[in-house]
Amino acid sequence: MSDNLLRIGTSAVLANSSLLNTTSNNIANINTPGYVRQRTEFESQQFGLGVGRGTTERLVSEFTQKQMRRDTSNLAFSAQFVSEANRVDSLFSNPANSIATGMNDLFAQIQTANNDPTQLSNRQLIIGSSQALVDRFDGMSNLILDQEKYVNQQLDIYVNEANDLIKQVASYNKEIASFGTGASRPVPLDLLDKRDHAILKLSEMMEVTTLDSANGEKLVFMTGGQSLVVEQGNFQLFTLRGEPDPNRKELQLKLNSKNSVVRNVNVKEIGGKLGAVVAFREEILDPAQRQLGQLALTIADSMNSQNKLGMTLNGTIGKDLFTLPEFKALNFNGAAGSINYNIEPGKSGQLPPNDFKVTINSTIPGEVLVQALDTKGNVIEGSDILIPGLDFSSDVTINSKTLGLPGGEVFGLEMTISSSAAVGDKYLLSPLSSAARQLDMATNRPEDIALASPVRGTFNNTNLGNGRVESLTVTSTVTSPDPFLDNAPYTLTYTDNNEFEITDKNSTLLGTATFSTNNYNNILENTVPAGLADTLGFDFNISGQPKLGDSFSLEFNQDGINDNRNGLAFAELQNAATTRRTADPTTSAAINKYSFNQTYATMVGSIGERTRQARTSEEANSAILSQTTQWYESLSGVSLDEEAANLVRFQQSYAAASKIISTSQTIFDTLLQAVR
């Protein structure tokens, strides 16, 4: 009997000692990151002979753990995105940086100059405001460029952190696998804790999923299916120069044991901090830079075009006010040729806020395909423009006048493709990514502001009717075959029956305009033969009612320095629909144009709205992670109250077990004395 008591008491003391050790270990590691609460359980011996074998295990739910990793990744994504977006949002919300303020100031100075076109100081204010606007575009574009460089730096930092964590998981896997899966050599629980903690930290960098291997390893994958940790090895995430843009960092995976095994990373589904940085670049940074460049080019080109329709203070046809940049295409996969391109003068209204891909067709000789790309680099469906019949025996220039273009449109671009371009070559055109920084003034002379119209219409003093030349509109000062106003003055004569004849300075009949009513609008547009308005570069109306033989003269506006008709047209540009919203061909033409202020407001509003959404998402993900953490801690976390109660209970059990040993010793001593 005393032998059984001794056996029972000894097993009880050892069991309660193990329980005390486990509880003490839980209390000691309450502040250890990644520590999972442990529990020791025992089996009873057969025939009531004490405590059997005990097992210490971690209290962890695999499902809760996976949920916590996912929620950690979601919060890391949202928090990182908000951190990035807040910087850009603050840039555009700061009135000191506002492009809208610069635009409004420019048009206010134009209005002032229109009130007194002869005043040189008023024209100088237009030059000053134009330069200030150019400086604002340059400053904002450089600030965005700084953010782009910062994104590249962050990608390098986060990739290094992710690689360290991937290596840690792979290293823990090897250690765990070396213990095997049998009961004779159990895996130290702290290794499992460290591995799970490393995977949780990795989920902050990117969203991951795991699978259990038969040898105890945990295989780790990205949500897109790319492997990060495999059996007996791991991949290494790394950044590299972008293709074709070397300044744009991209991501790839490379097997650490064999560098030739490389996998592309689906950055659209990467998640975590890395995914947030990439998403911020695609959703906010790149669109903002492109829209800023589009606005800069559209304003400059519109102002240039309008100035060239007017007359300067020196009595000459206006020239460019701004110098538009020229660009060079980036080559995909080492394409042999090159493309130099610019915005075709007067065609900025066709330019959407997109990048473009140009492909030299590999199936049809002499055919070029131009496609607009969305923010993720995918081709916009229906945006294809095919340009056939090109001869690459020499350099080829493509613009709106190139034969074969539908409607003469090529997104407002003018391209020169080198003769060395080969079949199958692909090129990336990104005119808007640097346009705002490259814009410059073409003149600083206030006299070059063309506020006057170069054409004026007068009536003959001997006219019997009350007809007058009205609404004279200049459409082009670059006319063909003759130079603008080369054969002026032009004479318009009323021949009765709502009919007019127009002749040049040599009395050569140019055409006849006949109307069904006495609404004599757009005289030259209604002249037979057609096209006279385009040939002469202007058009006009006749108001009132002329009499037979009445004549009107259209001539160069000599000494018309007090004229502000072109200046009024300048002012109208502020509210005109000049900027193309999208390259999507399904968008109605009626809503596919914005004014300058609408374009900028849409850009700023889009940044603010996306930032607000990210903040809301961060709040929601933070609340979800908090709930998941509490759920996880309820099982795997250490509770001091619970462990303290267990400590008291196990101490009492240990003391009681010691009494059993003491009792067995007393009985054994009594038996010995009884037999003496």
Stockholm file with secondary structure:
# STOCKHOLM 1.0

chainA/1-676         MSDNLLRIGTSAVLANSSLLNTTSNNIANINTPGYVRQRTEFESQQFGLGVGRGTTERLVSEFTQKQMRRDTSNLAFSAQFVSEANRVDSLFSNPANSIATGMNDLFAQIQTANNDPTQLSNRQLIIGSSQALVDRFDGMSNLILDQEKYVNQQLDIYVNEANDLIKQVASYNKEIASFGTGASRPVPLDLLDKRDHAILKLSEMMEVTTLDSANGEKLVFMTGGQSLVVEQGNFQLFTLRGEPDPNRKELQLKLNSKNSVVRNVNVKEIGGKLGAVVAFREEILDPAQRQLGQLALTIADSMNSQNKLGMTLNGTIGKDLFTLPEFKALNFNGAAGSINYNIEPGKSGQLPPNDFKVTINSTIPGEVLVQALDTKGNVIEGSDILIPGLDFSSDVTINSKTLGLPGGEVFGLEMTISSSAAVGDKYLLSPLSSAARQLDMATNRPEDIALASPVRGTFNNTNLGNGRVESLTVTSTVTSPDPFLDNAPYTLTYTDNNEFEITDKNSTLLGTATFSTNNYNNILENTVPAGLADTLGFDFNISGQPKLGDSFSLEFNQDGINDNRNGLAFAELQNAATTRRTADPTTSAAINKYSFNQTYATMVGSIGERTRQARTSEEANSAILSQTTQWYESLSGVSLDEEAANLVRFQQSYAAASKIISTSQTIFDTLLQAVR
#=GR chainA/1-676 SS CHHHHHHHHHHHHHHHHHHHHHHHHHHHTTTSTTCCCEEEEEEECGGGCSEEEEEEEECCCHHHHHHHHHHHHHHHHHHHHHHHHHHHHHHHHCGGGCHHHHHHHHHHHHHHHHHCTTCHHHHHHHHHHHHHHHHHHHHHHHHHHHHHHHHHHHHHHHHHHHHHHHHHHHHHHHHHHHHCSSSSSCCCHHHHHHHHHHHHHHHHHSCEEEEECTTSCEEEEETTSCEEEETTEEEEEEEECCSSCTTSCEEEEEETTEEEEEEECCGGGCCHHHHHHHHHIIIIIHHHHHHHHHHHHHHHHHHHHHHTTSBCTTSSBCCCSEECCEEECEEGGGCSCCEEEEECTTCGGGCCSCEEEEEECSSSTTCEEEEEECTTSCBCTTCCEEECCCCTTSCEEESTTSTTCGGGCSTTEEEEECTTCCTTCEEEECTTSSHHHHCEESCCCGGGCCCBCSEEEEECTTCSSCCEEEEEEECCSSCSSSCTTTTCCEEEEECSTTEEEEECTTCCEEEEEECSSSCBCSTTTTEESSCHHHHHTEEEEEESCCCTTCEEEEEECTTCTTCCHHHHHHHHTTTSCCEECCCCTTSCGGGSEECHHHHHHHHHHHHHHHHHHHHHHHHHHHHHHHHHHHHHHHHHSCCHHHHHHHHHHHHHHHHHHHHHHHHHHHHHHHHHHHTC
#=GC SS_cons         CHHHHHHHHHHHHHHHHHHHHHHHHHHHTTTSTTCCCEEEEEEECGGGCSEEEEEEEECCCHHHHHHHHHHHHHHHHHHHHHHHHHHHHHHHHCGGGCHHHHHHHHHHHHHHHHHCTTCHHHHHHHHHHHHHHHHHHHHHHHHHHHHHHHHHHHHHHHHHHHHHHHHHHHHHHHHHHHHCSSSSSCCCHHHHHHHHHHHHHHHHHSCEEEEECTTSCEEEEETTSCEEEETTEEEEEEEECCSSCTTSCEEEEEETTEEEEEEECCGGGCCHHHHHHHHHIIIIIHHHHHHHHHHHHHHHHHHHHHHTTSBCTTSSBCCCSEECCEEECEEGGGCSCCEEEEECTTCGGGCCSCEEEEEECSSSTTCEEEEEECTTSCBCTTCCEEECCCCTTSCEEESTTSTTCGGGCSTTEEEEECTTCCTTCEEEECTTSSHHHHCEESCCCGGGCCCBCSEEEEECTTCSSCCEEEEEEECCSSCSSSCTTTTCCEEEEECSTTEEEEECTTCCEEEEEECSSSCBCSTTTTEESSCHHHHHTEEEEEESCCCTTCEEEEEECTTCTTCCHHHHHHHHTTTSCCEECCCCTTSCGGGSEECHHHHHHHHHHHHHHHHHHHHHHHHHHHHHHHHHHHHHHHHHSCCHHHHHHHHHHHHHHHHHHHHHHHHHHHHHHHHHHHTC
//
